[in-house]
Amino acid sequence: MGKLQDTFRNIFKIHELRQRILYTLALLFIVRLGSHITLPGIDSSVLAQAMANQTSDNLFGLYDLFAGGAFSNAAIFALGIMPYISASIIIQLGTAVVPYFQKLQREGEEGRKKMTQLTRYGTVLISLFQAWGIVTLHLPSINLNGIPIIPLEVQGFGFTLSSVSLLIAGTMFMMWLGEQITEKGIGNGISLIIFINIINRLPFALLDEYRLVAAGTRNIVLEVVVLTLMVFIIAGIVLVTQGTRRIPVQYAKRVVGRKVYGGVTQYIPLKVNTAGVMPIIFAQSIMFIPNTVLSFFPDSELMQSLAGYFNYQSYTYAAIYSVIIVFFTYFYTAIAFNPQDVSENMKKQGGFVPGIRPGKQTAEFIDNILTRITLPGSIFLAIVAILPTFIAKFGVSGSFAAFFGGTSLLIIVGVALDSLQQIESHLLMRHYDGFMKSGKMRGRRGGM
């Protein structure tokens, strides 16, 4: 305990680190503030009572979890940061199939700036469609005993235009805040915004569950047993996915003919889960799309029956979700780690894997190992993500299961460790002790 207090004192001794932390906290406070500013024209008192009577055991409830309650508040930040993540997915998928994106990727810093600009344009476009759907279809459907949350005198083209514009501006402002946190603060800004939004829902999830237990509709013993088991399963999976496979690489100090003198051996660490939490975040963004589109047709029995299959507590949703996670795990791993580049760098530096020819064969050898160890990593991620679907079947409420489910916990733990690792680096760089005595706290990679 004393060492932890010393570490926190050391953090605030370093002027730059202190400024970065306070800057990050200030911007995250703005994010939370914007989640409580209701769109102009909406009767907030009627909205609060109407939303209190609605269940959160659906995909919109899960979306609201990532938006930190802004969606149920009909706030200016109701869209959250998900449109930006969706645009990022599209651009990154484009790098695998679109020659223009591949060209930009090879242009270095200049190409990265162009791709960032394209991502921003894509964010505006996606936000436009989502905002229009919310303002014209979702909000008018919410009422309290026939009293709409949008007064009749307010409804019209002016309200629609202003609300859509505010929702788009809110998403773009959050995107800008995330970029500022990444550049001038601590941690990855986009990931921290999702992190703080999820954390915000914890007190509400606990309160809802307490009310259900007090009313006698929940078995507290069964819930404690199920949630404890789930936490142990997630902890075990996280430990497994942090494992690595090390490939020995021989570097020659001096070569005479075919004899190597003074060779030195180094290792290439290949992680079981190279992609981190990104496949789950990407897959979650994709899974929001079908229900969003289907919600545009509330009067169609066919569309509503299809929406039932995409309810996040259905087995169909869990199956599709897990397949997408496996796909994105391989996709993001291919982006983060290129065996061909590693092989070329080894060849230039005079290194080789014992028993494997340098060049193409080395790249194929590394790619083969990476493919094999990524498979269990992707399956484990999928299991963690779909746990809430099965936990809800034991009687645990949807909001509670979603918060303590694999997606939320994995994002919370991953982002927290990654941010703490950056703080650790600042401390060690200035010769202070970090959070761990060894100074080698291992964070999770793969933040946005």
Buried (B, 14 or more C-beta within 10 A) or exposed (E): EEEEEEBEEBBEEBEEBEEBBEBBEEBBEEBBEBBBBBBEBBBBEBBBBBBEEEEBBBBBBBBBBBBBBBBBBBBBBBBBBBBBBBBBBBBBBBBEEEEEBEEBBEEEEEBEEBBEEBBBEBBBBBBBEBBBBBBEBBBBEBEBEEEBBBEEEBBEEEBBEBBBEBBBBBBBBBBEBBBBBBEEBBBBBBBBBBBBBBBBBBEBBEEBBEEBBEEEEBBEEEBEEBBEEBEEBBEEBBEEBEEBBEBEBBBBEEEEEEEBEEBEEEEBEBBBBBBBBBBBBBBBBBBBEBBBBBBEBEEEEEBEEBBEBBBBBBEEBBBBBBEBBBBBBBBBBBBBBBBBEBBBEBBEEBBBBEEBEBBEBBBBBBBEBBEEBBBBBBBBBBBBBBBBBBBBEBBBBBBBBBBBBBBBBBBBBBBBBBBBBBBBBBBBEEEBBBBEEEEEBEBBBBBB
